[in-house]
Structures are given as structure tokens and as C-alpha cells.
Amino acid sequence: MGTVIKGKRRITAAVLSVAMVFVFAGCDIFGVRQSMGAMFDRLANFNKALNELDFEAAKELANWTGEDEDYKEAESLFDTSDLGDKAGEGFVSCTEYIASTIVMKYDVTSAHIDDNQASLDVTFEMVDWRSVYNDPHDSFEEVLEDLKACEDRITVDAVVVFENVDGQKDWRISEINDIDDVMSFVYTIPDITDQND
């Protein structure tokens, strides 16, 4: 694999029990549907934020604050400037392309709601950038061409945890375990011959 420049702490989440039956204290079936609809809407918009590497949009969907470790970790996973300043625009272009291929998939039967917290199993699917990065290339332009031509996909399984911050209406993303694995392309440089001379 390409060179991993810096390690990332996992944004861990306590994995809540997965159930096919929703448990939601004091809430009727309509309330459960309403809650699930709000959470799925958050996920769709979070997926869009990932595709665009837009941290400002992502944080609007979460309950992170600037003091939270999760906030600081998540912000770094959207930031291409650190390596982009060193490796150049070619690295940024590759990173942006990989991000644009991310698709979040989930099974609604994995959802578990318990009072003001909920969890959902998700799978992140994206272009198989790891195999492309493993092959030697002469330039970032060549890497980008191979990424665009790659039909293989890789997946990362994760758990999204939500918190209800406004009664039954406003479910915010609290934690995503393994998000650092999903976004590891942001801090990995492909195997480029000229870079290693």
C-alpha cells in the first residue's frame, strides 16, 4: 500500500445491541418512523458531505463541538491540505476523486433505538483505491487515470451512533466507528516512483 503518513486514533463508538425490533420509550410506531426518517436523511446528507470532503456540512449533521476529540479527529479526516501542501495538487485530485465514489449502504433492520440514542450498521463502499495505490506509478496523473478506470470496490463496515437532541425531531450523528479506516486515503500517498527516488 502507499505510504501512511500519520496514524489516526479510531473514533470509537460503543457498539449498541443490534435488533430488528425498535425500542423507543414512550413513542408510537409513527414516532419511530419519523425518527428513522430523520436519521436516514442525516445519513444521505452526510454521504454527500463525504463525497465533497465538506467538513462544514458534515459537522452540521453531528452533535460534535469544537472541544470534542471526535470533532478534532473528524475534521482532520476531511482535510487534504496537510499532504496536499507537500505532495501537490495531484494528490488532492486523487483524494477528491476517491471521496466522490463513497456510497453508504445500510439495512434498516439493523437499527436499534433506545430512548435518546440509536445505532445503525452501515457499509461504506468506494473505489478500490488501495489496489491502485499499491501499484507503482510515474505520476499522480497516472494514479488518477487508474482510479477512474478501476471497476473494483472495497467496503468498510461501521456503526453509526445517533443522539436525539430535540425530543423526537432532531437526530444528530454522534459517533461513527472505523471512520478513520473509511477516510484513510486522505493520509495515504500512492506508490509514485519519482517520489521515492
C-alpha positions as CSV (number, residue, x, y, z in Angstrom):
1,M,0.0,0.0,0.0
2,G,1.1,3.6,-0.4
3,T,2.9,5.2,2.5
4,V,0.8,6.0,5.5
5,I,2.0,9.4,6.6
6,K,0.4,9.6,10.1
7,G,-1.6,7.4,12.3
8,K,-5.1,8.2,13.3
9,R,-6.9,7.3,16.5
10,R,-10.1,5.4,15.9
11,I,-13.2,7.3,16.5
12,T,-14.7,4.6,18.6
13,A,-18.3,4.0,19.4
14,A,-19.7,1.7,21.9
15,V,-21.4,-0.8,19.7
16,L,-25.1,-0.9,20.7
17,S,-27.0,-4.1,20.5
18,V,-28.5,-4.7,17.1
19,A,-32.1,-5.5,17.0
20,M,-34.8,-6.0,14.4
21,V,-37.4,-4.6,16.8
22,F,-37.2,-0.9,17.6
23,V,-37.3,0.0,21.2
24,F,-38.3,3.6,21.8
25,A,-39.7,4.5,25.2
26,G,-42.9,6.4,25.1
27,C,-43.1,6.6,21.3
28,D,-45.7,5.1,19.0
29,I,-45.0,3.4,15.6
30,F,-45.4,6.8,13.8
31,G,-42.8,8.3,16.1
32,V,-40.4,5.5,15.3
33,R,-40.9,6.0,11.6
34,Q,-40.4,9.7,12.0
35,S,-37.2,9.2,13.9
36,M,-35.9,6.7,11.3
37,G,-36.8,9.1,8.5
38,A,-34.8,11.9,10.2
39,M,-31.8,9.6,10.7
40,F,-31.8,8.3,7.1
41,D,-32.0,11.9,5.9
42,R,-28.9,12.8,8.1
43,L,-27.0,9.8,6.5
44,A,-27.9,10.9,3.0
45,N,-26.6,14.4,3.7
46,F,-23.5,13.0,5.5
47,N,-22.7,10.8,2.5
48,K,-22.9,14.0,0.3
49,A,-20.5,15.8,2.7
50,L,-18.1,12.9,2.4
51,N,-18.3,12.9,-1.4
52,E,-17.4,16.6,-1.4
53,L,-14.9,16.4,1.6
54,D,-17.0,19.2,3.1
55,F,-16.4,19.2,6.9
56,E,-18.6,22.2,7.5
57,A,-21.6,20.4,6.0
58,A,-20.7,17.2,8.0
59,K,-20.5,18.9,11.3
60,E,-24.0,20.4,10.8
61,L,-25.3,16.9,10.8
62,A,-23.5,15.9,14.0
63,N,-23.5,16.9,17.6
64,W,-19.8,17.4,17.8
65,T,-18.4,20.6,19.4
66,G,-15.0,22.2,18.8
67,E,-13.8,20.9,22.2
68,D,-14.7,17.3,21.4
69,E,-12.0,14.8,20.4
70,D,-14.4,13.4,17.9
71,Y,-14.7,16.8,16.3
72,K,-10.9,17.3,16.0
73,E,-10.4,13.7,14.6
74,A,-13.3,14.1,12.1
75,E,-12.1,17.5,10.9
76,S,-8.6,16.1,10.1
77,L,-10.2,13.3,8.1
78,F,-11.7,15.8,5.7
79,D,-8.5,17.9,5.3
80,T,-6.3,17.4,2.3
81,S,-4.2,20.4,3.0
82,D,-1.5,18.7,5.1
83,L,-0.4,16.3,2.4
84,G,-1.7,18.5,-0.4
85,D,0.8,21.2,0.5
86,K,3.6,18.6,0.4
87,A,2.6,16.3,-2.4
88,G,0.8,18.9,-4.6
89,E,-2.5,19.2,-6.4
90,G,-2.2,15.8,-8.0
91,F,-2.6,14.2,-4.5
92,V,-5.6,16.4,-3.8
93,S,-7.2,15.4,-7.1
94,C,-6.8,11.7,-6.3
95,T,-8.2,12.2,-2.9
96,E,-11.2,14.2,-4.1
97,Y,-12.0,11.5,-6.7
98,I,-11.9,8.7,-4.2
99,A,-14.2,10.6,-1.8
100,S,-16.6,11.2,-4.7
101,T,-17.1,7.4,-5.0
102,I,-18.1,6.8,-1.4
103,V,-21.6,5.3,-1.0
104,M,-23.1,4.5,2.4
105,K,-25.4,1.4,2.5
106,Y,-27.4,0.2,5.4
107,D,-30.1,-2.4,6.3
108,V,-33.0,-0.7,8.2
109,T,-33.5,-3.9,10.2
110,S,-30.1,-3.3,11.9
111,A,-31.4,-0.1,13.5
112,H,-31.8,0.0,17.3
113,I,-33.4,2.9,19.1
114,D,-33.3,3.2,22.8
115,D,-34.7,6.4,24.4
116,N,-32.4,9.2,23.0
117,Q,-29.7,7.1,21.4
118,A,-29.8,5.0,18.3
119,S,-27.4,2.9,16.3
120,L,-27.3,1.6,12.7
121,D,-25.0,-0.8,10.9
122,V,-23.6,0.8,7.7
123,T,-21.3,-0.3,5.0
124,F,-19.1,2.3,3.2
125,E,-18.4,1.3,-0.4
126,M,-15.8,3.1,-2.6
127,V,-13.4,2.6,-5.5
128,D,-10.6,0.1,-4.6
129,W,-8.0,2.8,-4.2
130,R,-5.8,0.5,-2.1
131,S,-5.0,-1.8,-5.0
132,V,-4.4,1.2,-7.3
133,Y,-2.1,2.8,-4.7
134,N,-0.1,-0.4,-4.3
135,D,0.9,-0.4,-8.0
136,P,3.9,1.8,-8.9
137,H,3.1,4.9,-10.9
138,D,5.1,7.6,-12.5
139,S,2.8,10.5,-11.6
140,F,-0.4,11.4,-9.7
141,E,-2.0,12.0,-13.1
142,E,-1.4,8.3,-13.9
143,V,-2.8,7.3,-10.5
144,L,-6.0,9.3,-11.1
145,E,-6.4,7.7,-14.5
146,D,-6.2,4.3,-13.0
147,L,-8.6,5.2,-10.2
148,K,-11.2,6.3,-12.7
149,A,-10.7,3.1,-14.7
150,C,-10.9,0.9,-11.7
151,E,-14.2,-1.1,-11.5
152,D,-13.4,-2.9,-8.3
153,R,-14.9,-1.7,-5.0
154,I,-13.8,-2.0,-1.4
155,T,-16.1,-1.9,1.7
156,V,-15.7,-0.9,5.3
157,D,-18.3,-2.0,7.8
158,A,-19.1,0.5,10.6
159,V,-21.7,1.5,13.2
160,V,-23.3,5.0,13.2
161,V,-24.5,6.2,16.6
162,F,-27.1,9.0,16.8
163,E,-28.3,11.1,19.6
164,N,-31.7,12.8,19.8
165,V,-31.0,16.4,20.7
166,D,-34.5,17.8,20.4
167,G,-37.2,15.4,21.5
168,Q,-38.2,13.2,18.6
169,K,-37.2,15.5,15.8
170,D,-33.5,16.2,15.7
171,W,-31.3,13.1,15.5
172,R,-27.6,14.0,15.2
173,I,-24.7,11.8,14.3
174,S,-22.7,11.3,17.5
175,E,-20.1,8.7,16.5
176,I,-19.0,6.5,13.6
177,N,-16.7,3.7,14.5
178,D,-14.0,3.0,11.9
179,I,-14.5,6.3,10.1
180,D,-10.7,6.7,10.1
181,D,-10.4,3.5,8.1
182,V,-13.0,4.7,5.6
183,M,-11.1,8.0,5.2
184,S,-7.6,6.6,5.3
185,F,-7.0,7.7,1.7
186,V,-6.8,11.3,2.9
187,Y,-3.5,10.5,4.7
188,T,-2.0,7.9,2.3
189,I,0.3,8.6,-0.6
190,P,0.3,6.2,-3.6
191,D,3.5,4.5,-4.7
192,I,5.0,7.0,-7.2
193,T,8.4,6.2,-8.5
194,D,9.6,9.8,-8.6
195,Q,8.5,10.4,-5.0
196,N,10.7,7.5,-3.8
197,D,13.9,8.4,-5.6
